[in-house]
Amino acid sequence: MQALTKRSSLKGWSMKQMPDPKSMAKSLRSELSLRKIELTHSAALEIVARQFGLNDWNTLSAKMSSKNELNNIKFDSSYPVLRIFDEAKAKEYYIDFLGFRLDWEHRFGENYPLYCQISRGDLVLHLSEHHGDSSPGSVVFVRVKGLQKFHEELLNKNYKHAKPRIIEQPWGAEMRITDPFNNSLRFCENKE
C-alpha cells in the first residue's frame, strides 16, 4: 500500500492518491484480527496517522478536513451544448416541435452568432452557432418518464422533418430523434 511507504506528511499527496485513512484503519484491524491480534478502532486510527507522518489522529483529521477536496466536490446539473447553424430552424425544431422554452439568448454584438439556453422540465440544453462550440452529430442521452405520452405529443404535431418512433432496448424504451444539424437526442424510459 502506497501510504505505508510515504511517511513524511500529507503535503506530497494529492487527494486522488491518498487512501481513505478510516478505510486504512479498518483494513489494519481486519488483518491483525486474522492474526489473532485485537486492536481498537481508535488505536488503529492513531497508527494510520503516524503512517502519514503525523503525531495523532486528531491532527490527521484536522488536515484532512482542511484539505479534503473530495468532501467539497459537488457536481451540479450539466448542460450539453449542441451546435446549430440556423437560428430559425433551431427554434422551429426545439421550441415549436419538441416543446422547449427559450430561457435566454446571448450575442456578443449585432450580427454575431447566437448562444442560447432552452429547457423543458428539468432538461436544459445550450444551443450555439459559435464555431468550436461542440460538433454537429453530438448525442444527448436523456432519461424521461412518460415517454409514450411525449411520443404521442410529437406525432400529433405532424412535424414534416421528424416522425419519431419508440424502440425497445435492453435498458428500456428509447425514442431517437435527430435535429436539423445532425445532433441526436435519445429519450429513454427505464424498464420498471
N, C-alpha and C positions, 0 to 999 in steps of 0.2 A: 504494500500500500504506500502510495507516494507520501502521505502525511508522516509516516514513520521516519522517513529519511530527511525531511526538511524541518529542522528543529528551531531555526533562528527566530522567526516571528511571522506574523500574518502579512508583513509588508510585501514579501515576494510572491504571494499568492493572488491570483485573480479569483473572483468568486466562482467562475466556471470551474476552475481546477480544484478548489478547496472542497474536500469532502465535508459532509454534514457532521459536526462534532457529536451531536446526540446519537446519530446512527453509528458513529465510530465507537462510542461508549457502549452502546447496546451490543455491537458485534464483539467487543472485547469481553464483556460479561458472558456472552454466549460461548465464546471459545474457551474461556477459563473454566466455565461450568462443565464443559465436556471433559476437562482435565481434573474435575473434582475440586476446583479452587473457587470458592464463593467470594464475590465482590459486590459491594453495594453499588447502586447506580451513582450515588454521589462520589464514591471513591473512583469509579470508572471515569466520571467527568473530570475529576482532578488530574488523572493520568493523561487523558486526552489533551487537556490544557497544556500540560508540560511537553507533550509531543509538538505543540505549536510554539514552544519556546517561551511560554508564559508561566507565571507562578501559580495561578489558580483558575478555577472555573469562572469565578466572578469577573476576572479580568478578560478572559476569552469571550465571555458572554457580552460584556460591555463593548469590546472591539467588534464583535460580530454585529451587534445592534447598530453601531455607528457606521459600519462599512457594508452591511449586508444589502447588496444591490438586489439580491433575489427576493427578499421580502418586500422591497419597494417597487418591484416591477408589476405593472398592471396594464394589461392590454385592453384597449377600448375598441370600439367598432372600427372596422376597416371599410374604406370606400373605394371600390375599384374604379379606376379611370379608364374610360373607353374612348378610343379615337373616333372622331366623326369628321366628315368633310363638308357637310351641307346642313346648315342650321335648320332650314325649313323641313327637310326630310327627317332630321333627328327629332324635331318637335312633333311632327306628324306620327312618327313611329312610337316614340316613348311616351308622349303625353296623350295624343288622341287615341292611339291603338292600345298601348299597354296600360294606360290609366295612371301614369305617374303624374306628379305635380311638379312644377318648376319652383324650386326653393329660392334660388338666386342665380344671377348671371354676373360674369365679370369680363371686362375687356380692358386692356391697358390703354386704350385710346380709340378714337374713331377709326373705323376700317381696320381693326385688329381682330385676331381670332377670338372666338367665343370659348369661355370656360364656364361651366355651369354645374349646379347640383340639382338632381331630381330625386324624388323619393315617392315611395308607395308603402305605407305602413312603416315597418322598421327597415325596409330595404332602401339603402341610399346608394346612388351611383353618381360619379362625376363624369361629365362628357367634355371632351376637349378637342378643339380644332387646331391646337398648337402642335407643330412638328416636333416630334420627340416625346410627346406625351402618349405613351402606350403605342401599340401597333395594331393595325387593323387585323382582325382574326383572333382577337382575345376571347377567352372563355370565362364566364362567371357562373359558378355553381351556386344556386340559391335554394335553401330549404324552405318549404312552403307547406302550409296546412290549407286544405280546401282547394287542392289542385284541380279537381273536376269542375268545380264552380268557376274557377279562373279560366279554365279551358273553354267552358261554355260561354262565358262573358266575351272572350276574344273571338270565338266563332260567330257570335251574334253581331259583332261589329262589321263583319264581312269585309275586312281589310284585304284589298286585292293582292298585296305583296307577301302575305303570310297566312297560311292555313295550318296552324299547329295541330299536332296530334300527340296523344299520350302513348308512351311505350312503357311496358312493364320491364323493369330491370331487376336484378337480384336484390338490390337495396331498396327498391320501391318504384313508384310510378314516376316517370320523368317526361317532361314536355320541353323539347328543344326548339328554340326559335332564333333566327338569325336576323340581325338588324341590317339596314341598307349598306352598312360599312363592313360587313362580314364578321361582326362580333357576335358570338353565340351566348345566349342566355339559357342555362339549363335549370329549369324549375323542377325540383324533386320533392316528392312527399314520401317519407319513410314508410316502410311496412309497419303495421302495428303489431 
